[in-house]
Amino acid sequence: MPQDMQPSPAPPARPDPVLAAYRKSIDNIDAALIHILAERFRITQAVGEYKARATPPPADPDREARQIARLRKLSEEADLDPEFSEKFLRFIIEEVIRHHEKARGG
């Protein structure tokens, strides 16, 4: 087909303001989550450094179980899937323990 007979491209779709507002809120929440996680890891790093100088082991299964139970209950109250919350918390705990073991030189 000759160039002058090509159909003109469709005009760009107008942005959906409702979707854009939702996405902006999601982006803000994601940013807040990153900052909260960064602060949490700063504190757990200090705990790991303390544990490396003191006697507590890197992992505390009793505390972890209490935390998981507490956060599962909070999740249920917040209408958030407790299974997801537990998986998320276990992921964080595993990462913290890894950091604590590293701080001990392990």
Backbone as a chain_set.jsonl record, in Angstrom:
{"seq": "MPQDMQPSPAPPARPDPVLAAYRKSIDNIDAALIHILAERFRITQAVGEYKARATPPPADPDREARQIARLRKLSEEADLDPEFSEKFLRFIIEEVIRHHEKARGG", "coords": {"N": [[0.852, -1.166, 0.0], [0.656, 2.211, -0.878], [2.423, 4.921, 0.72], [0.922, 7.3, 1.091], [-1.602, 6.316, 1.248], [-1.84, 4.928, 3.54], [-3.546, 4.032, 6.508], [-4.288, 6.477, 8.963], [-2.657, 6.648, 12.123], [-4.263, 5.53, 15.113], [-5.623, 7.876, 17.41], [-3.929, 8.646, 20.491], [-5.036, 6.925, 23.379], [-7.15, 8.456, 25.752], [-6.054, 9.227, 29.018], [-7.25, 7.356, 31.769], [-8.767, 8.825, 34.374], [-9.677, 7.79, 36.82], [-8.436, 5.275, 37.052], [-5.808, 6.197, 36.986], [-5.7, 7.6, 39.411], [-6.067, 5.517, 41.255], [-3.729, 4.06, 40.709], [-1.796, 5.924, 41.417], [-2.205, 6.02, 44.178], [-1.529, 3.368, 44.813], [1.183, 3.425, 44.079], [2.132, 5.249, 45.988], [1.648, 3.819, 48.342], [3.304, 1.598, 47.896], [5.795, 2.893, 47.983], [5.775, 3.738, 50.654], [5.77, 1.226, 51.914], [8.321, 0.282, 51.202], [9.95, 2.115, 52.549], [9.181, 1.592, 55.195], [9.969, -1.108, 55.418], [12.722, -0.745, 55.08], [13.338, 0.714, 57.396], [12.606, -1.202, 59.314], [14.523, -3.189, 58.768], [16.83, -1.763, 59.409], [16.568, -1.619, 62.185], [16.472, -4.37, 62.854], [18.992, -5.036, 62.032], [20.554, -3.741, 63.918], [19.757, -5.249, 66.122], [20.814, -7.721, 65.359], [23.561, -7.101, 65.398], [23.847, -6.593, 68.114], [23.158, -9.153, 69.125], [25.308, -10.562, 68.088], [27.359, -9.757, 69.713], [26.445, -10.48, 72.18], [24.866, -13.241, 73.9], [22.479, -14.372, 72.781], [21.015, -16.605, 70.358], [20.972, -16.382, 66.704], [18.374, -16.938, 65.738], [15.049, -16.972, 67.082], [12.859, -19.033, 67.806], [10.532, -19.197, 69.47], [9.703, -16.502, 69.81], [9.301, -15.885, 67.115], [7.127, -17.562, 66.494], [5.175, -16.457, 68.171], [5.006, -13.9, 67.035], [4.108, -14.486, 64.452], [1.598, -15.614, 65.012], [0.377, -13.38, 66.2], [0.406, -11.534, 64.065], [-1.093, -12.908, 62.177], [-3.589, -12.816, 63.391], [-4.001, -10.03, 63.407], [-4.102, -9.686, 60.643], [-6.432, -11.071, 59.947], [-8.291, -9.418, 61.252], [-7.976, -7.169, 59.721], [-8.99, -7.888, 57.308], [-7.223, -9.184, 55.582], [-5.577, -11.744, 53.856], [-4.567, -14.226, 55.984], [-2.779, -16.3, 55.415], [-1.191, -15.277, 53.356], [-0.045, -13.148, 54.775], [1.421, -14.536, 56.715], [3.279, -15.927, 55.096], [4.64, -13.737, 54.019], [5.711, -12.576, 56.366], [7.301, -14.718, 57.273], [9.176, -14.808, 55.215], [10.48, -12.356, 55.644], [11.478, -12.798, 58.244], [13.246, -14.953, 57.762], [15.132, -13.649, 56.191], [16.108, -11.754, 58.008], [17.241, -13.456, 59.951], [19.236, -14.586, 58.397], [20.842, -12.331, 58.004], [21.573, -11.885, 60.676], [23.068, -14.183, 61.233], [25.137, -13.765, 59.483], [26.254, -11.491, 60.636], [27.363, -12.617, 62.865], [29.421, -13.882, 61.786], [28.926, -16.191, 60.525]], "CA": [[0.0, 0.0, 0.0], [1.48, 3.425, -0.906], [2.489, 5.637, 2.0], [-0.157, 8.282, 1.234], [-2.873, 5.629, 1.431], [-1.802, 4.244, 4.832], [-4.496, 4.61, 7.467], [-3.616, 7.262, 10.001], [-2.655, 5.929, 13.398], [-5.334, 5.906, 16.039], [-5.151, 8.853, 18.4], [-3.631, 7.996, 21.765], [-6.184, 6.84, 24.286], [-7.104, 9.413, 26.853], [-5.818, 8.544, 30.291], [-8.401, 7.124, 32.624], [-8.422, 9.503, 35.628], [-9.959, 6.932, 37.981], [-7.336, 4.313, 37.107], [-4.6, 6.947, 37.335], [-5.761, 7.901, 40.854], [-5.785, 4.256, 41.957], [-2.318, 3.731, 40.528], [-1.004, 6.86, 42.227], [-2.308, 5.543, 45.562], [-0.719, 2.149, 44.908], [2.591, 3.838, 44.054], [2.436, 5.852, 47.293], [1.684, 2.737, 49.332], [4.531, 0.839, 47.634], [6.912, 3.693, 48.499], [5.712, 3.664, 52.113], [6.198, -0.119, 52.3], [9.781, 0.202, 51.07], [10.547, 2.883, 53.651], [8.909, 0.855, 56.43], [10.86, -2.268, 55.42], [14.087, -0.266, 55.299], [13.449, 1.038, 58.822], [12.573, -2.468, 60.045], [15.809, -3.857, 58.614], [17.826, -1.006, 60.186], [16.422, -2.032, 63.58], [16.88, -5.766, 63.01], [20.451, -5.071, 61.895], [21.071, -3.393, 65.243], [19.521, -6.43, 66.961], [21.803, -8.718, 64.954], [24.872, -6.684, 65.91], [23.788, -6.834, 69.56], [23.213, -10.596, 69.348], [26.649, -11.041, 67.757], [28.213, -9.452, 70.871], [25.861, -11.103, 73.358], [24.736, -14.689, 73.77], [21.293, -14.944, 72.115], [21.229, -17.144, 69.007], [20.382, -15.545, 65.648], [16.94, -17.21, 65.6], [14.277, -17.11, 68.323], [11.625, -19.682, 67.321], [9.363, -18.862, 70.295], [9.258, -15.152, 69.428], [8.797, -15.953, 65.745], [5.789, -18.173, 66.542], [4.265, -15.446, 68.749], [4.832, -12.83, 66.047], [3.273, -14.995, 63.365], [0.225, -15.712, 65.535], [-0.124, -12.011, 66.381], [0.17, -10.909, 62.766], [-2.221, -13.606, 61.535], [-4.798, -12.253, 64.003], [-4.145, -8.679, 62.844], [-4.499, -9.838, 59.241], [-7.858, -11.415, 59.924], [-9.036, -8.216, 61.635], [-7.839, -6.193, 58.637], [-9.488, -8.519, 56.081], [-6.095, -9.555, 54.739], [-5.378, -13.187, 53.907], [-3.538, -14.567, 56.962], [-1.754, -17.148, 54.788], [-0.272, -14.35, 52.68], [0.683, -12.413, 55.814], [2.399, -15.437, 57.323], [4.348, -16.141, 54.121], [5.394, -12.494, 53.945], [6.486, -12.435, 57.599], [8.344, -15.753, 57.298], [10.216, -14.356, 54.295], [11.235, -11.311, 56.333], [12.206, -13.424, 59.355], [14.372, -15.708, 57.193], [16.147, -12.678, 55.762], [16.7, -11.19, 59.226], [18.109, -14.487, 60.532], [20.422, -14.662, 57.522], [21.68, -11.159, 58.346], [22.116, -12.088, 62.02], [24.118, -15.196, 61.121], [26.26, -13.101, 58.802], [26.875, -10.593, 61.609], [28.135, -13.481, 63.779], [30.539, -14.463, 61.042], [28.535, -17.545, 60.121]], "C": [[0.903, 1.236, 0.0], [1.348, 4.188, 0.411], [1.322, 6.6, 2.167], [-1.52, 7.616, 1.425], [-2.912, 4.837, 2.747], [-2.852, 4.865, 5.754], [-3.726, 5.373, 8.544], [-3.703, 6.506, 11.324], [-3.785, 6.428, 14.294], [-4.792, 6.924, 17.034], [-4.883, 8.137, 19.722], [-4.869, 8.01, 22.667], [-6.025, 7.871, 25.395], [-6.887, 8.663, 28.151], [-7.119, 8.445, 31.094], [-8.09, 7.735, 33.992], [-8.686, 8.652, 36.874], [-8.821, 5.934, 38.156], [-6.037, 5.01, 37.519], [-4.559, 7.262, 38.83], [-5.478, 6.641, 41.672], [-4.295, 3.931, 41.888], [-1.419, 4.651, 41.339], [-1.041, 6.432, 43.69], [-1.469, 4.288, 45.768], [0.761, 2.498, 44.94], [3.005, 4.442, 45.395], [2.551, 4.778, 48.375], [2.954, 1.902, 49.152], [5.75, 1.59, 48.183], [6.943, 3.636, 50.028], [6.179, 2.292, 52.604], [7.722, -0.258, 52.24], [10.452, 0.935, 52.215], [10.337, 2.175, 54.992], [9.825, -0.371, 56.52], [12.306, -1.852, 55.673], [14.298, 0.06, 56.773], [13.461, -0.247, 59.657], [13.918, -3.173, 59.958], [16.934, -3.083, 59.299], [17.787, -1.449, 61.654], [16.883, -3.482, 63.754], [18.39, -5.925, 62.806], [21.101, -4.73, 63.227], [20.891, -4.566, 66.206], [20.566, -7.498, 66.638], [23.192, -8.382, 65.463], [24.946, -6.892, 67.42], [23.924, -8.321, 69.848], [24.6, -11.151, 69.044], [27.606, -10.803, 68.919], [27.728, -10.16, 72.128], [25.702, -12.604, 73.107], [23.516, -15.183, 73.021], [21.622, -15.48, 70.726], [20.568, -16.251, 67.961], [18.871, -15.722, 65.515], [16.309, -17.358, 66.976], [12.922, -17.707, 67.939], [10.383, -19.345, 68.145], [8.817, -17.489, 69.928], [8.665, -15.168, 68.025], [7.377, -16.515, 65.722], [4.772, -17.18, 67.113], [3.974, -14.33, 67.747], [3.9, -13.28, 64.919], [1.818, -15.094, 63.82], [-0.393, -14.324, 65.682], [-0.467, -11.365, 65.043], [-0.923, -11.613, 61.968], [-3.533, -13.033, 62.073], [-5.05, -10.84, 63.465], [-4.625, -8.737, 61.397], [-5.979, -10.148, 59.122], [-8.714, -10.196, 60.253], [-9.034, -7.166, 60.52], [-8.369, -6.717, 57.306], [-8.369, -8.764, 55.064], [-5.873, -11.049, 54.924], [-4.25, -13.528, 54.887], [-2.439, -15.46, 56.4], [-0.715, -16.277, 54.084], [0.584, -13.634, 53.712], [1.764, -13.279, 56.448], [3.563, -15.686, 56.371], [5.256, -14.908, 54.04], [6.283, -12.348, 55.173], [7.591, -13.484, 57.663], [9.495, -15.387, 56.359], [11.103, -13.304, 54.97], [12.077, -11.913, 57.455], [13.419, -14.196, 58.835], [15.5, -14.769, 56.766], [16.855, -12.068, 56.969], [17.663, -12.195, 59.852], [19.389, -14.629, 59.705], [21.384, -13.524, 57.825], [22.335, -11.341, 59.712], [23.251, -13.125, 61.995], [25.357, -14.607, 60.464], [27.005, -12.184, 59.777], [27.742, -11.373, 62.599], [29.345, -14.071, 63.079], [30.248, -15.859, 60.537], [28.101, -17.672, 58.739]], "O": [[1.833, 1.305, 0.804], [0.334, 4.119, 1.106], [0.776, 6.715, 3.265], [-2.496, 8.299, 1.736], [-3.897, 4.157, 3.035], [-3.023, 6.084, 5.774], [-2.651, 4.955, 8.973], [-4.686, 5.821, 11.605], [-4.195, 7.587, 14.231], [-3.636, 6.84, 17.45], [-5.533, 7.14, 20.036], [-5.631, 8.976, 22.702], [-4.929, 8.118, 25.898], [-7.461, 7.595, 28.366], [-7.956, 9.347, 31.079], [-7.233, 7.217, 34.707], [-7.982, 8.788, 37.874], [-8.301, 5.76, 39.258], [-5.261, 4.472, 38.308], [-3.496, 7.196, 39.448], [-4.742, 6.686, 42.658], [-3.682, 3.57, 42.892], [-0.405, 4.217, 41.884], [-0.017, 6.477, 44.372], [-0.779, 4.157, 46.779], [1.514, 1.936, 45.735], [4.104, 4.177, 45.883], [3.445, 4.829, 49.219], [3.605, 1.54, 50.132], [6.635, 0.979, 48.781], [8.011, 3.503, 50.625], [6.902, 2.202, 53.597], [8.331, -0.85, 53.131], [11.418, 0.435, 52.792], [11.236, 2.166, 55.832], [10.393, -0.642, 57.578], [13.032, -2.531, 56.4], [15.336, -0.285, 57.338], [14.242, -0.363, 60.602], [14.407, -3.699, 60.958], [17.91, -3.695, 59.733], [18.828, -1.63, 62.285], [17.607, -3.789, 64.701], [18.995, -6.85, 63.349], [22.085, -5.356, 63.62], [21.775, -4.846, 67.016], [21.135, -8.107, 67.544], [23.925, -9.266, 65.907], [25.975, -7.315, 67.945], [24.708, -8.718, 70.711], [25.027, -12.115, 69.679], [28.561, -11.558, 69.098], [28.514, -10.411, 73.042], [26.332, -13.161, 72.208], [23.503, -16.352, 72.637], [22.416, -14.883, 69.999], [19.696, -15.449, 68.296], [18.162, -14.762, 65.213], [16.955, -17.812, 67.92], [11.947, -16.975, 67.764], [9.292, -19.219, 67.588], [7.61, -17.325, 69.755], [7.639, -14.534, 67.776], [6.517, -15.998, 65.008], [3.653, -17.069, 66.612], [2.837, -13.874, 67.626], [3.016, -12.536, 64.494], [0.91, -14.698, 63.089], [-1.553, -14.117, 65.328], [-1.51, -10.725, 64.906], [-1.608, -10.978, 61.167], [-4.472, -12.794, 61.313], [-6.179, -10.497, 63.111], [-5.456, -7.931, 60.979], [-6.687, -9.563, 58.303], [-9.739, -9.962, 59.614], [-9.97, -6.378, 60.395], [-8.213, -6.056, 56.279], [-8.546, -8.578, 53.86], [-5.973, -11.557, 56.041], [-3.099, -13.161, 54.651], [-1.295, -15.393, 56.849], [0.488, -16.511, 54.202], [1.799, -13.525, 53.548], [2.88, -12.82, 56.688], [4.718, -15.657, 56.793], [6.48, -15.027, 53.999], [7.466, -12.034, 55.051], [8.711, -13.17, 58.068], [10.658, -15.632, 56.678], [12.329, -13.363, 54.874], [13.252, -11.578, 57.601], [14.504, -14.101, 59.409], [16.678, -15.07, 56.961], [18.072, -11.888, 56.947], [18.773, -11.833, 60.241], [20.483, -14.774, 60.251], [22.596, -13.728, 57.896], [23.504, -11.0, 59.897], [24.271, -12.952, 62.663], [26.485, -14.917, 60.847], [28.233, -12.107, 59.75], [28.733, -10.851, 63.11], [30.197, -14.692, 63.715], [31.148, -16.614, 60.173], [27.751, -18.768, 58.3]]}, "num_chains": 1, "name": "protein.A"}
